[in-house]
Amino acid sequence: MLARFLRKKAVGHLVLYLMLVLTLLLSNSTSVLASNVDVLPEIRALLQNQYVDPVSADVLNAPTVDETLKRLGDPHTMYFSPVDYQGFVGSINMSFYGIGVHINMEAEGVRVVSVISGSPAEEVGLKAGDLIVSAAGQSLAGLSSDQAVRLLRGIEGSTVQISVRQGTVTKDLNVTRRAITEPTVTGSLLDGHIGYLGLKSFGSNTPKEFERAVMQLSNQSVDSWIVDLRDNGGGYLSSAIDLAGYFIGPHVAIQVKDRTGVIRLYQAPEQAFTLNQPILFLTNENSASASEILTAAVKDYHKATIVGTTTYGKGSVQSMFTLSNGGVFKMTVDHFYSPFGHQIDKVGVTPDVAIQQADSLKAAELLLSDKTVALTKARTPDYWEAWGELSNSVATQEKSASYSLYYPDYRKVSELSGIPLDKKFTVHFDGAINWQSVNDSSIELIDSLTGERTLTTFNTLGPSDVQVIPEKALSPDATYWLVIHPTIRDVAGQTLHEGTVEVVHTLQGSGTPEKAKIQSFGKPLDYGWAIWDLGEKQ
């Protein structure tokens, strides 16, 4: 990625920043320290004259660059060698020279999560799930992600030999590195009506990529949007401000305070369009810097609902300074705040809808779905946890009545505690039942936390009674729901007038089977759909 200048219009001011970036590096090792002592006076001068806060004499008198940065204690101020700086800049724009794989570090080496289409890795037959155990003759076991990436990446056209374990077979492959560029914005259609926009970084081309993705999805009957900023560590300040224009229009997007205490207000540009349909932003603890600027802006102006967890809390701006040895010094020069002046540094941006455990993307899909569609999804294991956490974030429910979140029109017939793990349930109906309508879809035994269905068999005990027998032992100290759906028919072909739920709590020990009496008539529960009341946020 090429370095670029940032020229943004401040309200009442014109300010020039050199290569101003806001990014959080999340790897284990984030800097390479200057070994050449000749740059130490340059770094001291920069810290003394342009660092965001006054720097103590103890820091300025440190004997080495390493010790200077250690005493400074700012994880976002660091030195890059020329090679590492190019890698840093490339990471913002999702551009680098390498073999083209996404990886996870494991004890034995590098696990391939996915292979980039058209990459050298794909051409030599690498696949997701493969384990790269060595590269360039060096074992990858026990290395950090930075160390492994350094071995896999390199000069364009150079070749690296890797040893790859595919199942039980280990192969030695020669892979020629070349330029790999991925988009910083991905777009896709969810559920036939939701436009999903995944932002991986705030690179120089991100605003154009964003606009292109939105225009493509707008032609596919999109009526709402999900903007995913999870694990987005940031990028260029200019990109964050430009992107804000698509949501807040030509209004103040950020407040920036320099070392003198002067606050400047930066205005977003007027873009080709402003999204005004329902919008959800997804954030987590790794959404940082530029991600926080955009999130704080849409939150201040009530242009989107924030779903997930509180963001990282990096409210500082760094500028790049080229040194005489060709290295680059990245240094904190400003603090930034939300458009309305809210603190971000060490605080982060809090979500409107907190989703701590479940997949916030699934929660967002449920929020943007029709009530009937959402409830149908909620009853599946894939969305079960998201629905439970989502519902409990907007309404207080007693644990014993939480089944009503999933089956609002069903009636609880009983609640049992201390049942044995080899429990067999006997269900009694008011009349004779057509047993062909009784199956694992009409009677379900469900783990209340996960939505997992326990496979069961059925043993008829007469015209109105059936025994439900789990095929495996129940889990201890767990809560299950025995759900009887109103699809069951009697011998005359009439279905039940309502569904019912028996709540059961397991403990270690033994006991005798209990009967659940199923009523054919009853008043449905009254359930408010408060979680869809997002109108004021839009």
ZADRENKE-654020 format. One record per residue: residue in one letter; z, y, x of N, C-alpha, C in turn. Coordinates in steps of 0.05 Angstrom, whole numbers, plus 5000, padded with zeros to 4 digits. Layout:
AZYXZYXZYX...
This chain:
M500049765017500050005000500050255017L498450445010498350695025500650885017A501651025037503651225031502451445016R504051564998502951794984505052014980F504052254976505752474972506452494942L508752604936509552654908509552944903R507853034885507853314877508353314847K510653384838511353384810512253664802K511553744778512354004768515254004759A516854164772519654194762519654434744V521354434724521454654705522554894720G520755094725521555334740521255304770H520455064780520355034809517854864816L516954894841514854714851515954594877V516254334877517554194899515753984910L515853954937514253754950516153554964Y515853304957517353094971515452914985L516152835009514552655025515252365019M513352225006513651935002516351874989L516951994967519551974954519651714938V521651544944521751284930524551234919L524551074899527050974887526750674884T527950534902527650244900530050104910L530749884898533049724907531949464919L532649414945531849164958533948964952L533148734941535048534932535348294950S533848284972534048054989536548065007N536947855022539347835038539348035062S537048075073536748255096534848475090T535748725090533948935080533049135100S533749105125532849295145532649165172V530949285189530849215217531749455233L533749415249534849645263533249725288A533249975294531750075317533049985343S531449855359532449775385532049985406N530050165400529350375419531350605416V533050645435535150855433533951135431D531351165438530051435438529951555410V529951395389529851505362532551585352L534651515366537351585356537751885352P536852065371537152355366535552445341E533252325336531752395312533252325286I534352085287535851995263538352155259R539752235281542052405279541352675266A539052785275538153045265537553025235L536152815227535552785199538052755182L539952605191542452565176543952835174Q543952975196545453225196544253445179N541553445178540153665164539153605136Q538653355130537353295105538653075088Y540652945099542052735083543252865058V543452725036544352835011547152945011D548952835028551652925029552352995058P554353165063555153225091555852965106V554952945130555452705147557552765168S559452595170561752645188560852625218A562552745235562052735264562252455274D563852295262564152015270561551865267V560051915246557451795242555451905262L555452165265553452295282553852235311N556252155319556852095347556651805353A555851635335555551355340553651305362P554151105379552451055403549750935398T549350795375546850665370546050705341V543550655335542550675308544050475290D544450235300545850035285548650135277E550150235297552850335291552750575273T550750745276550450985259550250905230L548450715224548050635196550550485186K551850335203554250185195556450385186R556850595203558850795196558150965172L555551015168554651165145555251015119G554850755119555650595096553850625071D551450725075549550755053547450525054P547550325036545750105038542850175033H542350415023539650495017538350675039T539950735059538850875082538550675105M536050645115535550435135533150505152Y532950355174530650385192528750155189F526150215189524050015188522350025214S521749795225519749785246517049835232P514949905247512249945234511349715217V511749465228510849235213512449205187D515149225189516849185166516449415146Y515749645155515249865136512749795119Q510749695131508349615116509049405095G510749215103511649015084513249135061F514949325067516449455046514649605027V512749755038510949905021509249715004G508349495017506749305002508349174980S510949134983512549004963512649174938I512649444941512649624918510149594901N507849574915505249554902504449264897M506249074902505648794899503148714915S503048814940500748754957501648674984F500648454995501548365021499448165032Y499748095058498147895070499747635072G498747425060500247175061498646945049I500046735040498646505029498546504999G500246664985499946694956501646504940V504246494945506046334929508546504921H509646434898512246534890514346314896I516546394908518346194919521246234910N522746014912525746024910526745874935M528945984946530145854970531945624961E531645404975533445174971534545084998A536444904997537744815022535744685041E533744545030531844405047529444565055G529044795042526644955049525945145026V523345185023522345375003521045214980R522045254956520845134932518745314921V516445204916514245364904514645384874V515145624865515545674836512845684822S510945824834508245844823506345914845V503845864840501745914860499846134848I499346344863497646554853494746454851S493546514828490846424823488846544844G487146374855485146464874486246504902S488746434907489946484933489346264953P489846314979489546094999491245854992A493645894982495345674975494045494954E492845614934491445454914489145304926E487745424944485345294956486045054972V488445044984489244805000490844604984G491144654957492344464940495344484935L496544714942499344744936499744774906K501944664896502544674867505444754863A506044854839508744914831510444664834G512844684845514544464849514544344877D512344414893512244314920514544444937L515344304957517444404975516244445003I516244695012515244755039517644735058V517544535076519944475093519744615120S517244685129517044825154514545005154A514545205171512245385174512145475203A509745475214509345555242511145405261G511545155255513144985272516145025270Q517045185251519945235248520845135221S523144995221524244905196525145135178L524745105152525545315133528245265121A529445035128532044965117534145165127G535745265108537945445115537145725120L534645795118533746075123534146245099S534346505103534346695081531546735070S531246855047528646895036526947075054D528247285066526847465084525747305108Q527447135119526546985143524246795136A524346675113522146495105519646645100V519846875087517447035080516147135106R517747205126516547295152514847085164L515646825161514046605172511546555156L511646595130509346535113507346755112R508247005115506447235115505547285144G503447445147502547515174499947675173I498647695195496247865197493947725182E492347895168490147795153488247635171G487547395162485747225177487147025196S489747065200491246875217491846625201T492346415215492846155203495746065209V497045955189499745845192499645555183Q500945385199501145095191503845065177I503644935153506044885137506244585132S508744495130509244215123510344225094V508944075077509544085048510243815038R512443795023513243555010512443554981Q510543384973509543364946510443094935G512643094920513742844911514942694934T514042454939515042294962513242314986V511042464984509142495006509442765019T509442765046509543015062506843055076K505743295073503143355084503343595103D501743605123501343835141498843975133L499044235127496744385117496444635134N493944715140493344965153492345165132V493745385130493045585109492445855123T490145965116489246225127490246445110R491846625121492946855106490747055099R491047175076489247405070490747585050A489447805043490648005025491147884998I493647914988494447824962495448064947T494148114924494948344907495448244879E497748304868498348244840498748494824P498248494799498748724782501748774780T502549024779505349094775506049084745V504049074728504449074699502848834687T504248674672502948454657503248504628G501148434612501348464584500548214569S501948164547501247924531502147974502L501047804485501647824456503647614449L505847694436507947504428508047494397D508147254387508447214358506347344341G504047404354501847514339502047814332H504347944340504548224332506148394352I507448264372509048414391507548444418G507348684427506148734453508248714475Y507948514493509848484515508748604540L510248784553509448914577511548864599G510848694618512648634640512148814664L514148974672513849154695515349034718K513948954739515148834762515949034783S514649264784515249464804514049724795F514749944808513650214802511950294825G509550174827507650234848505950474842S504150534861502450774857500550744834N499750494828497850444806499150364780T501750344779503150244756502550394730P502550664730501850804706499050734695K497050714712494450644703494350354692E495750174706495949894697497349874670F499450044667500850044641499050134619E497650354623495950464602493750264595R492650134615490549934609491649694593A494049604600495249384585495849454556V496849704552497449794525494849814509M492749924520490249954505489149674498Q489349484515488249214509489849084487L492549114488494148994467493949144440S493449404441493249554417490949464399N489049324411486749214395487348944383Q489848854385490648584376492848594354S492748804338494548834315497448844323V498048974346500849004355502249214338D504649144328506149334313508849414326S509449294349511949344363511649264392W513549354409513249314438515849224451I515549054471517748984489516949064517V518549234530518149314558520249174575D519449004592521248834607521648944635L524049054640524749164666526848994681R527248754671529248574685528248514713D530148534732529648474760527548664773N527048884760525249084772526949284788G526749254815528449414833527549704837G525349784825524550064827521850104841G521550334854518950404866518850704869Y516450814863516051104867517051264844L518451484851519451674831517151784814S514951844826512651954811511751764790S511751504796510851304776512751294752A515351304758517351304736516951544718I516551784730516152024713513552004698D511451904710508851884696509151684673L510451464677510851264655512551384633A514451544639516051664618514451814598G512251934607510452084589509351924567Y509051664570507951484549510051434527F512551504533514651454513515951714502I516451914520517852154511515952394509G513452364517511652584516512252784539P511253024538511553224559514253364558H516353204563519153314563520453244589V522853354594524353304618524953004620A524252884643524652594646526952534665I527852734681529952674701531052934712Q533652934718534853144733535353054762V534653214781535053154809536753364822K538853274836540653464850540453414880D539853634895539553604924542253654938R542153664965544653684981546053954977T544554154968545754414963547054444936G546654244919547754254892545754364872V543454444880541454544862540254314845I540154354819539054154801536354244791R534454064794531754114785531053924762L529654024742528853854719525953784722Y525353524722522553434726521453344699Q519153454692517853414666515753194668A515853014649513752804647511152934639P508852824648506252934640505552844612E503752994600502652914575500452704580Q500952464569499152234574497152204552A495452014554493251964535494451894507F496851774507498151704482501151694486T502551694464505451664464506151434445L507451234455508151004437510251094417N509651044392511551124371512250894352Q511550644359512250414344515050314354P516250134340518850024350518549914378I520449994396520349924424523049814433L523049594446525449484459525149474489F527049574504527149544533529049324540L528249154559529948934569530949014597T533549004601534649074627536748864635N537248854661539448694671540648834695E542448694709543948814731542148874755N539748764756537848814778535649024770S535949144747534149364739535249614752A533749724772534949934788533050164793S534250394801532750624810530650724791A528050694797525950784779526250654752S527050404751527450274725529650424709E531650514723533850654709532950934700I531251064715530151324707528751294680L526851094678525351064654527150974631T529050794636530750694615532550924605A533651084623535451304615533851504598A531351554606529751754591529251664562V528451414558527851324531530451304515K532651254529535251234514536151514506D535951714524536751984517535252094493Y532652034492530952134470530751944447H532251724447532251534425529451434419K527951374440525251274437525050964439A527250834446527250544448530150444446T530350194439532950064438533249894463I535449924478535849774503537249514497V536149294506537249034501537848894527G540148774531540748624555543448694566T543448744593545948814606545649084621T547949194629547949454642546349444668T544849654674543049654697544749684723Y543449674746544749664772546549904778G545550134772547150374778546450504805K543850534811543050664836541750934829G543351134830542451404822541751574846S540451464866539751624889536751594896V535751804909532951824916532751814947Q530851654957530351634985527651754993S527551875017525151975028524551835054M521951805061521151665085520451865107F521451815131520951995154519851825177T517451895186516151745208517351845234L518151655251519451715277517451695300S518251795323516451815346515651545356N517151335351516451065361514750915341G513951045319512350915299513950785277G516550775280518250665259518650875237V519950795215520350965192523250955184F524451185179527151215171527251285141K528351095125528651145096531451255092M531651495081534251625079534651745051T537151725042537851845016537852145018V536352275000536152575001537052704976D537152564953537852684928539452484911H540852594891541952434869540352504844F540152304826538752364801540452284777Y539852414754541352374729539352354707S540252264684538552244660537552514652P535552534634534552794625536752974614F538752854601540953004589543353024608G543052944633545152974653547152754655H546552514643548452294644548452164672Q550752094681551051964707549751684707I548451614729547151354733548351214757D548851364779549751234804552451104800K552550854807554950684805555950644777V554350734757554950694729552850534715G550350594720548150454707547650564679V545750444666545050504638545950274621T547650334601548650114584546750054562P546549804554544749724532545749814505D544049834486544749884458545649614445V544249404453544949134443545448964467A548048894471548848744495548248444491I546648334510546148054511546947954539Q549247824541550347754567549447474576Q549347284558548947004565546146904558A545146974535542646874525540247014538D537846914533535347034542534847284526S534947514538534647764523531747794512L529847664524527147674513527047534486K528347304484528447164458529947324437A532047464446533547634428531747864418A530147974436528348194428526248094409E525147854413523247744394524447724367L526947624365528247594339528647864326L529448064342529848334330527348454319L525048384330522548504321521048324302S522348104293521047924274521947984246D520247904227520947904199523547744195K525147814176527747684172527447384168T525547304152525147024146524146874171V522346994186521246874210523546854231A525147074233527247074253529346854247L530046814222531946614216530846334220T528346294215527046034221527145974251K526446174267526646144296529446094305A531346244293534146234302535245944300R534245794282535245524277534145324297T532345404315531245224335532945254361P533145034377534745054401533845274420D531245334421530245544439531345814434Y531945884409532846144401535746144391W536945914391539645884379541646064393E541846044419543846204434543346504431A540846584432540146864430540946974403W540446814382541146904355544246934352G545646734363548546754360549746994374E548847044399549847274413548847534401L546447534392545347774379546847844354S547347644337548747694312551547784317N552947664336555747734341555948004354S553748114365553848374377553748594357V552948524332552648734311554448684288A555948454288557648394265559848204275T562348254266564548084274564647844255Q564547614266564547364250566847184260E568247064241570246864249568746614259K569946494279568646264292568046044271S569945994252569545784233567345844213A566646104210564546174191561946254205S561746194231559346284245556846134236Y557145914222554845774212553245954193S554546144181553146324162551146504175L551346534202549346684217546646544216Y546746274216544346114217543546014189Y545445974172544945864146546446044125P545446284122546946484105547146404076D545346244066545446164038546545884034Y547745774055549045514053552045544048R553245344036556145354030557645154047K559945244057561645054072563244884053V563044624056564544444038567244354050S567444354076569944274088569944344118E572344334130572544374159574644174169L573744014189575443804199576143854229S578543794237579343824265580343564276G580143534302581143304316579643044310I577143064305575642824298574942664323P574742404322574142244346571242274355L570742204380568142244391566142034382D567141814369565341614358565241644327K565541884318565641944289563241854274K563741734250561641674231562241834206F560341974196560742154173559742024147T561342034126560441934100560042174082V557642184071556842414054556542304025H557942444007557842363979556342583963F554342503947552942683930553942653901D553342843884554242843857552742643840G550342573849548642393833547042203850A545542033837543941833852541641983867I541241893892539442033911537041863916N534742003919532241873928532441853959W533041613969533641583997531141634016Q528841644004526441714020526542004030S528142174016528342454023530542504044V531942294052534142314071533042234098N533042414117532042364144533342564163D532442554189533742734209532843024206S531143084186530443364180532043464157S532943294139534443384116537443364120I538343194139541243194147541243214178E542543424188542643474217545543504226L546043394250548643434263548043614287I549043864287548244064305550644164322D550244184348552144314366552144614360S554444724352554445004342553845204365L554345134390553845314412550945324421T549745084423547045064435544845024415G545544924391543444864371542244584376E543244444396542244174401542843984378R540743834370541143644348541943374360T543943254349544842984357543242784340L541842604352540342404337542242234322T541442174297543142014279541541804265T542941594255541741404237543241414211F542041304190543241334163543641054151N545941014139546640764126547440814098T545740734078546340794050548640614041L550540724027552840584017552940553987G550840633974550640623945548740833935P548540873910546541063899547141353907S549741423914550441693918551841743945D552041543962553441573987551741474010V551941624033550541544057552341594081Q552241404100553741434125551841544146V552741764159551241884181552541794207I550941654224552041534248550641654273P552141814289551041924313550241704333E547941734346546941534365548341554392K549841764397551341794422554041914416A555941884434558641994430558442304429L560142414412560242704411561742814435S561343064441562743194464565543274456P567443244475570143324469570443624466D572443714450573043994447570544154440A568944054423566544184414566544224384T564844404375564544444346561744364337Y561544204317559044114306558844204277W556344234268555844284239554244044228L555243924208553743724193552343874170V549743914173548244084155546643914136I547043954110545543814089543644014077H541043974081539044164072538244104043P537544314028536844284000534144153995T533044024015530543874012531043594001I533543514001534143243991533743243961R532543033951531943003922533542783909D534042823883535342603868533142413858V533942213843532042003834530042123814A530742353802528842483783526942673797G527242703824525442873839526443163842Q528843223832529943493834531343523861T530943753874532243813899534943933895L536643923915539244053914538944353909H540844463895540644743889541544923912E542844803932543844953955544244763978G544244884002544944734026547844754031T548944564045551844564051552244504081V554644584090555344544118558244434120E558644224136561344134142561844204171V563944354177564644434204566644234215V565944124239567743924251568343994280H570843964287571844024314572843764327T571743704350572443454363574743484382L576243254384578343234405578242944415Q579542894437579842624447581642474428G581142214424582942054406581341914385S582741794368581441634346582341744319G580941674299581641754272579941604252T580241654227578641524206576541704196P574141594189572041754179572841914154E571842164153572342334130569842354113K570242414087568042444069567542744064A564942814063564243084056562943074029K564043204009562943213982560843433980I558443353972556243543970555843633941Q556243893936555843993909552844063905S551844033881549044093876548644383867F550844523860550544793851552544973866G551945223868553845403882552545663887K554145873892553146133897552546173926P550146263934549446303962551246513974L551646494000553246694015551646954016D553147174016551847444019551947514048Y549547564060549347614088547747874093G548848064108547448314113545748294138W543248394137541448374159541548634176A543948704185544348954198542848974225I542248744237541048764263538148874263W537048884239534248994238534349294233D536649414229536749694222536449864248L534049864259533450004284531950264279G531650334253529950554247530750814261E533350864262534251114274533751124304K533550894316532950884345529950944351Q528350914331525450954336524651244333
